[in-house]
Amino acid sequence: MTLIDSHCHLNYPGLVEDETGVLDRARARGVSGFLNISTRQSEWRDVMAAAERHDDVWATVGVHPHEADAHPDLGTDTLVQAAAHPKVVAVGECGLDYHYNKSDRGAQRDRFRAHIAAARESGLPLVIHTRDAEGDTAAILREENGVGGVLHCFTGTRWLAEQGLELGYYVSLSGIVTFKNAKGLQEVARIVPDERLLVETDAPFLAPVPNRGKTCEPAFVADTAAFLADLRGVAPEVLAEQTTANFYRLFHRAAR
């Protein structure tokens, strides 16, 4: 059985101090690939370097919506140039987050559109973060239709999931789906088509049951996958095969 952690932050405190150990512990649990996500431009070099050190690690280039104000000059050309690196397989994470309002909403929307344009030009998929911004996220994706990607660490409503699925996006579920109070999310998890489902950790955050309270590691994607398999009524091996195939279909550069 092989799994892919489709979203982790190997350069973040809690993981970066023991990169080799973190990856080896995950591999021992059947994790055969890791997508190392960037959230600000200053991280891009380190995120790419980790991917260069390991054949089973890939990278993204992007700016989290919390960082929109700090990147006023980030444009499509800069993203496209960075995305030319052979281990970069996606643009992001990017999107909209109105929960904390850490950046101006207009700036967030502008940066989001720059990322979408970069994905279109580079031919790579988007890794999308969205929180408390469902209407604007769906509207922008519909306006910019034709670019694929994933709604990562999905915690939204069934409406948003259906909007994304209709537009061809994948839905990725993290350890949050294992939480006792995540009944609504669990209902969404049941209706995502087999061919559109991904699993992730978002490590070092959001450790799933039975690892709550620990620093989340990519190895824990196996626990989230086991929970989802039970929730969806399939064998863990089947869900692992489905989500791994989905990863390589979406992040096509990783399949080379």
C-alpha positions in Angstrom: 0.0 0.0 0.0 1.4 3.4 -1.0 0.1 6.9 -0.1 1.0 10.4 -1.0 1.0 13.3 1.5 -0.3 15.9 -1.0 0.3 18.9 1.3 3.0 19.3 4.0 5.4 22.0 5.1 8.8 20.2 5.6 10.6 23.5 6.1 8.5 24.6 9.1 9.6 24.3 12.7 8.8 20.9 14.1 9.8 19.1 10.9 12.8 20.9 9.4 15.0 20.0 12.4 14.7 16.3 11.5 14.0 16.2 7.8 15.5 12.7 7.2 13.8 11.2 10.2 10.4 12.7 9.3 10.6 11.3 5.8 11.8 7.9 6.9 9.1 7.5 9.4 6.5 8.3 6.8 8.1 5.9 4.2 7.9 3.2 6.9 4.1 3.6 6.9 3.8 3.4 3.2 4.0 7.1 2.2 5.8 7.2 -1.1 5.6 10.9 -2.0 5.5 14.3 -0.4 4.3 17.7 -1.8 6.3 20.4 0.0 4.2 23.6 0.0 5.4 27.2 0.0 3.5 30.0 1.6 5.8 33.0 1.0 8.4 33.9 -1.6 11.2 33.8 0.9 10.6 30.1 1.4 10.8 29.1 -2.3 14.5 28.4 -2.3 14.3 26.1 0.8 11.2 24.3 -0.4 12.9 23.6 -3.8 16.1 22.5 -2.1 14.2 19.9 0.0 12.7 18.5 -3.3 16.2 18.4 -4.8 17.5 16.4 -1.9 14.9 13.7 -2.2 13.5 11.9 -5.3 10.1 11.5 -3.6 9.6 15.1 -2.6 8.2 17.8 -4.9 7.7 21.5 -4.4 5.2 24.3 -5.1 5.7 28.1 -5.5 3.1 30.4 -4.1 2.0 32.9 -1.5 -0.6 32.2 1.1 -3.5 34.7 1.3 -2.3 35.8 4.8 0.9 37.0 3.0 -0.8 39.0 0.3 0.0 42.4 1.8 3.6 41.4 2.2 3.9 40.6 -1.5 2.4 43.7 -3.3 4.6 43.3 -6.3 4.2 39.6 -6.8 3.1 39.1 -10.3 2.4 36.3 -12.7 5.8 36.5 -14.4 7.7 35.9 -11.1 5.6 32.8 -10.4 5.9 31.4 -13.9 9.7 31.8 -13.8 9.9 30.0 -10.4 7.5 27.3 -11.6 10.0 26.3 -14.3 12.1 24.4 -11.8 11.7 20.7 -12.7 10.7 19.7 -9.1 7.9 22.3 -8.9 4.6 20.6 -9.7 2.0 23.2 -8.7 1.3 26.9 -8.1 0.3 27.7 -4.5 -0.7 27.6 -1.9 -2.8 30.6 -2.8 -6.4 31.7 -2.4 -8.6 33.6 0.0 -8.8 33.7 3.8 -11.3 36.1 5.3 -11.3 34.4 8.8 -8.4 36.3 10.3 -8.2 39.2 7.8 -4.4 39.2 8.0 -4.3 40.8 4.6 -6.5 43.2 2.7 -9.2 41.3 0.9 -8.7 43.2 -2.3 -5.0 42.3 -2.2 -5.8 38.7 -1.6 -8.1 38.6 -4.6 -5.4 40.3 -6.8 -2.7 37.8 -5.7 -5.1 34.9 -6.2 -5.7 36.0 -9.8 -2.0 36.3 -10.4 -1.5 32.7 -9.2 -4.3 31.5 -11.5 -2.7 33.3 -14.4 0.6 31.7 -13.6 -1.0 28.2 -13.4 -2.6 28.8 -16.8 0.7 30.0 -18.4 2.8 27.2 -16.8 0.3 24.4 -17.3 0.5 23.5 -13.7 -2.4 23.0 -11.2 -3.3 25.3 -8.3 -3.2 24.4 -4.6 -6.0 26.5 -3.2 -6.5 27.6 0.4 -10.0 29.0 1.2 -11.5 29.9 4.5 -14.7 31.9 5.2 -14.5 33.2 1.6 -16.6 30.6 -0.3 -18.6 33.0 -2.4 -15.6 34.9 -3.7 -13.5 31.8 -4.1 -16.2 30.1 -6.2 -16.8 33.2 -8.2 -13.2 33.7 -9.1 -12.7 30.1 -10.0 -15.7 30.2 -12.2 -14.6 33.4 -13.9 -11.1 31.9 -14.4 -12.4 28.5 -15.5 -10.0 26.3 -17.4 -7.3 26.0 -14.7 -7.3 22.8 -12.6 -6.2 22.2 -9.0 -7.2 21.1 -5.6 -9.1 22.7 -2.7 -6.6 21.7 0.0 -7.4 20.9 3.6 -11.0 21.2 2.8 -13.2 22.4 5.7 -16.0 24.2 3.7 -19.6 23.5 3.0 -21.0 20.9 0.6 -22.0 23.8 -1.6 -18.3 24.8 -2.1 -17.2 21.2 -2.6 -19.8 20.8 -5.3 -18.8 24.1 -6.9 -15.2 23.0 -7.1 -16.0 19.5 -8.3 -18.2 21.0 -11.0 -15.3 23.0 -12.2 -13.0 20.0 -12.3 -11.1 20.6 -9.0 -10.0 17.9 -6.6 -10.8 17.9 -2.9 -8.1 17.1 -0.3 -8.9 16.1 3.2 -6.6 16.5 6.2 -6.7 15.2 9.8 -9.5 17.6 10.6 -11.9 15.0 9.1 -11.1 12.7 11.9 -12.1 15.1 14.7 -15.2 14.4 16.7 -16.8 17.7 15.9 -16.3 17.4 12.1 -19.6 15.8 11.3 -20.4 18.2 8.5 -17.0 17.7 6.9 -17.4 13.9 7.2 -20.6 14.2 5.2 -18.8 16.1 2.5 -16.0 13.5 2.6 -18.6 10.8 1.7 -19.7 12.5 -1.5 -16.4 13.3 -3.1 -16.0 11.1 -6.2 -13.3 8.4 -6.0 -11.4 10.1 -8.8 -11.3 13.5 -7.2 -10.1 12.7 -3.7 -6.7 13.5 -2.2 -5.3 13.1 1.3 -2.9 15.3 3.2 -1.5 16.2 6.6 -0.8 20.0 6.3 2.1 19.0 8.6 3.2 20.2 11.1 -0.4 21.3 11.8 -3.7 19.4 12.4 -2.5 16.0 13.6 -5.3 13.5 13.1 -6.8 11.1 15.7 -5.1 9.2 17.3 -2.2 11.7 17.3 -4.0 14.8 18.6 -1.6 17.0 20.6 1.5 15.9 18.7 3.4 17.7 16.0 1.8 16.5 12.8 4.1 14.5 10.5 3.6 13.2 7.0 3.5 9.7 8.5 0.1 10.5 10.0 -1.5 10.7 6.5 -1.9 7.0 6.9 -4.2 7.6 9.9 -6.4 10.1 8.0 -6.5 7.7 5.0 -7.6 4.8 7.2 -10.3 6.9 8.7 -11.5 8.0 5.3 -11.5 4.4 4.0 -13.8 3.4 6.8 -16.0 6.4 6.4 -16.4 5.7 2.6 -16.8 2.0 3.1 -13.7 0.8 1.2 -10.6 -1.1 2.1 -7.6 1.1 3.1 -5.6 -0.4 0.2 -8.3 0.8 -2.3 -8.4 4.3 -0.9 -4.6 4.5 -1.0 -4.5 3.3 -4.6 -7.2 5.8 -5.6 -5.7 8.8 -4.0 -2.2 8.0 -5.2 -3.4 7.7 -8.8 -5.3 11.0 -8.4 -2.2 12.7 -7.1 -0.2 11.8 -10.2 -3.1 12.6 -12.5 -3.4 16.1 -11.1 0.3 16.8 -10.4 1.3 15.5 -13.8 4.9 16.8 -13.6 5.5 14.5 -10.6 4.7 11.5 -12.7 7.6 12.0 -15.1 
